[in-house]
């Protein structure tokens, strides 16, 4: 919990806070300062500026998310190490790191894969997991949920491209007698989100860059620029 003292924020040193500091292996005072004080460097001078309660809470949430990301990456690396042949895991730890969490490109969620190790005579054991099409809508959908849903839209687009569009073009090129399969194409939805310069993410980037950007200004720009788009409702 983060309280207020004048214009500055202070940490209420509850049992949960003491456990957090102990778990991180840091002093309670150092953790409190990291949450409630912003360090400013100007030339050779360094200043410590107290932050507001809202800013301290944002820092707390960002720290929690960063810890979760690091812990998840560490856990995946341990799983990958256990799948490598003993000689490869011990002689070349980098092999284990090469098959770490893959979340780039299309934003695939939940892929853990092995690598070919050593001189190629032995292959690592492999565990492959794919969590797909997990589109969810809650009463309150935050940015993280938006990113998850966008990743699933991209996966759906990949699925449609390979299973329907490319395959049916191949059938037509080969002159095969088949019935055209109808499907829902989400390309317009993807474009609404990622196109530049008028996509939703571009508008968000713009509002994050301008001085004193606000949620209200972002919402107004989105409505102004995307009004009339078939996949936009506000």
C-alpha positions in Angstrom: 0.0 0.0 0.0 1.2 3.5 -0.8 0.0 6.4 1.3 0.4 10.2 1.1 2.4 12.6 3.1 1.9 16.1 1.8 2.6 16.1 -2.0 4.9 13.0 -1.6 4.1 9.3 -1.3 5.2 7.0 1.5 5.1 3.3 1.8 3.1 1.8 4.6 5.5 -0.8 5.9 3.0 -3.6 6.3 3.8 -7.3 6.6 3.3 -7.7 2.9 5.9 -5.0 2.2 8.4 -6.6 4.6 7.9 -10.0 2.8 8.4 -8.3 -0.6 11.6 -6.7 0.5 12.9 -10.0 2.0 11.9 -11.9 -1.1 13.8 -9.5 -3.3 16.8 -9.6 -1.0 16.9 -5.8 -0.5 16.6 -3.5 2.4 13.1 -2.1 3.2 14.4 1.5 2.9 15.9 0.8 -0.5 12.7 -0.7 -1.8 10.6 2.2 -0.4 12.9 4.7 -2.1 12.7 2.9 -5.4 8.9 3.2 -5.3 8.5 6.7 -3.9 11.5 8.7 -5.2 12.4 9.6 -8.7 16.1 10.3 -9.4 16.9 13.1 -11.8 20.4 13.6 -13.3 21.2 17.1 -14.7 24.8 17.5 -15.9 26.8 16.3 -12.9 24.1 17.0 -10.4 21.8 14.3 -9.0 18.4 15.1 -7.4 15.9 12.9 -5.7 12.4 14.1 -6.2 9.4 12.6 -4.3 6.7 11.3 -6.5 2.9 11.4 -6.1 0.9 8.5 -4.8 -0.4 7.8 -8.3 3.1 7.7 -9.8 4.3 5.4 -6.9 1.4 3.0 -7.6 2.4 2.9 -11.3 6.0 2.1 -10.3 4.7 -0.6 -8.0 2.7 -2.2 -10.7 5.5 -1.9 -13.3 7.9 -3.6 -10.8 5.4 -6.4 -10.3 5.0 -7.0 -14.0 8.8 -6.9 -14.6 9.3 -9.5 -11.8 6.6 -11.7 -13.3 8.3 -11.5 -16.7 11.8 -12.3 -15.3 10.4 -15.2 -13.2 8.5 -16.7 -16.1 11.6 -16.5 -18.4 13.7 -18.1 -15.7 11.1 -20.9 -15.2 11.1 -21.6 -19.0 14.9 -21.7 -19.1 14.9 -24.2 -16.3 12.4 -26.4 -18.2 14.6 -26.1 -21.3 17.7 -27.0 -19.4 16.0 -30.2 -18.0 15.2 -31.2 -21.6 18.8 -30.9 -22.9 21.1 -34.0 -22.8 23.2 -33.7 -19.7 26.5 -33.2 -21.6 25.1 -30.3 -23.7 23.4 -28.6 -20.8 26.5 -28.6 -18.7 29.1 -27.9 -21.3 27.2 -25.2 -23.2 24.6 -23.4 -21.1 23.9 -21.1 -24.0 22.1 -24.0 -25.7 19.5 -23.8 -23.0 19.1 -20.1 -23.4 18.6 -20.4 -27.1 15.3 -22.1 -26.7 13.8 -19.5 -24.3 10.3 -18.1 -24.5 9.5 -17.1 -28.0 7.1 -14.1 -28.1 8.3 -12.2 -31.0 7.0 -11.8 -34.6 3.3 -12.7 -34.5 3.2 -12.5 -30.7 2.8 -16.3 -30.2 1.8 -17.1 -26.7 3.1 -20.2 -24.9 5.8 -21.7 -27.2 8.6 -23.6 -25.5 10.9 -25.5 -27.8 14.1 -27.4 -27.8 17.3 -26.9 -29.9 19.7 -29.2 -31.7 22.8 -29.4 -29.5 26.4 -30.4 -29.8 27.6 -31.7 -33.1 24.1 -32.6 -34.4 24.3 -36.2 -33.4 22.0 -35.7 -30.4 18.8 -33.7 -30.4 17.3 -32.2 -27.3 14.0 -33.4 -26.0 11.2 -31.0 -26.9 8.1 -29.7 -25.2 5.9 -27.6 -27.4 2.9 -25.7 -26.1 0.6 -23.4 -28.0 -2.1 -21.4 -26.4 -4.2 -20.0 -29.3 -7.5 -18.2 -29.8 -7.9 -17.1 -26.2 -9.8 -14.0 -27.0 -11.4 -12.6 -23.8 -13.5 -9.6 -22.9 -13.9 -8.6 -19.3 -15.9 -5.8 -17.7 -12.6 -3.8 -17.5 -10.1 -4.6 -20.2 -6.7 -3.1 -19.6 -3.8 -2.7 -22.1 -2.3 -6.1 -21.3 -5.6 -7.8 -22.3 -5.7 -5.8 -25.5 -2.2 -7.0 -26.4 -3.3 -10.6 -25.7 -6.4 -10.2 -27.9 -4.4 -8.5 -30.6 -1.8 -11.4 -30.6 -4.7 -13.9 -31.0 -6.1 -11.8 -33.9 -2.7 -12.1 -35.6 -2.7 -15.8 -35.0 -6.2 -16.1 -36.5 -4.9 -14.1 -39.5 -2.0 -16.5 -39.9 -4.4 -19.5 -39.7 -6.8 -18.0 -42.3 -3.9 -17.2 -44.7 -2.4 -20.7 -44.6 -5.5 -22.9 -44.2 -7.9 -21.0 -46.4 -6.4 -18.4 -48.7 -3.2 -20.1 -49.7 -4.6 -23.6 -49.9 -7.6 -22.5 -52.0 -5.3 -20.6 -54.4 -3.3 -23.7 -54.7 -6.4 -25.8 -55.5 -7.5 -23.2 -58.1 -4.0 -23.2 -59.7 -4.1 -27.0 -60.0 -7.6 -27.0 -61.4 -9.0 -29.2 -58.7 -12.8 -29.6 -58.4 -13.7 -28.4 -54.9 -16.3 -26.3 -53.2 -15.1 -22.8 -52.1 -14.9 -22.6 -48.3 -16.3 -19.4 -46.9 -14.4 -17.9 -44.0 -14.3 -14.7 -41.9 -11.3 -12.5 -42.9 -10.1 -10.3 -40.1 -7.6 -8.3 -42.1 -9.6 -5.1 -41.7 -9.6 -5.6 -37.9 -5.8 -6.1 -37.9 -5.4 -3.0 -40.1 -7.6 -0.9 -37.7 -5.1 -1.8 -34.9 -1.7 -1.7 -36.5 -1.8 0.4 -39.7 0.2 3.6 -39.9 -0.4 6.4 -39.4 -4.1 6.0 -38.5 -4.1 2.7 -36.7 -5.0 2.5 -33.0 -1.4 1.7 -31.9 0.0 4.6 -33.9 -2.5 7.0 -32.3 -1.4 5.6 -28.9 2.3 6.1 -29.7 1.5 9.7 -30.7 -0.3 10.5 -27.5 2.5 8.9 -25.4 5.1 11.2 -27.1 3.3 14.5 -26.8 3.8 16.5 -23.6 1.0 16.1 -21.1 -0.8 13.4 -23.1 -3.9 12.1 -21.4 -6.3 9.3 -21.6 -9.1 11.7 -22.5 -7.1 13.2 -25.4 -6.2 9.7 -26.7 -9.9 8.7 -26.6 -10.9 11.8 -28.5 -8.3 11.2 -31.2 -9.4 7.6 -31.6 -13.0 8.6 -32.0 -12.1 11.4 -34.4 -9.9 9.3 -36.7 -11.6 6.0 -36.6 -15.2 7.0 -36.6 -17.0 5.2 -39.4 -14.6 2.2 -39.5 -16.7 -1.0 -39.6 -14.8 -2.6 -36.7 -14.7 0.4 -34.5 -17.4 0.9 -31.9 -17.3 3.6 -29.2 
